[in-house]
């Protein structure tokens, strides 16, 4: 079992991204290949959760596209993630904010967390 953890944590490349948690609004710059071309697509939304740790860590981002909610799960160690920008730090009391799926309109807003020092 220790050999598996060694390979997962030490040999897998983990990119350095800014610290964020559930409730934060982030922009994920994701590389997309279309034939021989490659472009970067931005996915902006609210982080619903962060799961696992190390090379297996993933985070779920939810955005509203029209009136339809779209969720996407990103592995943190993915080579396709170019960068992550934190737009707003949200103030939530839970690590997994699935209740946001059922809310619409003004009730779906998340208050902003005030930061005294910049990270």
Phi, psi and omega in degrees: 000326180292329179293322179294315179294325178297314180294317181296313188272321187268324185265342179279132179285126177245121182286155178266116180236160177295155181286133176210160179217186183295142182098343180280148175263123184232158172243118179259119177269109189245130180280132180235131177260128176234098184070238178264353181268154175227134179223167179249125179250139180260135178236106182253130179187188182263136179283122179272325183198159166236136189229145178066195180206164178069225183286340181269003187290137176228161173220147182253130180241134180241132175227160176259124177246098189073237176255010184249131177276133180240126178245143179220137180257124180247129169284136185291335182266014182289134177286350181277346177279117180282307177200164178233126176250132176268115182276315186212139176265121182267154179254104178231160183256001183234158179276333179234113188255061180291340180297343180294336181296328184271350184266146177224159175070219184293333181288344181272002180284151177241131180292150181274139178271127181278136182249131177274323177241141179280140179258000000 
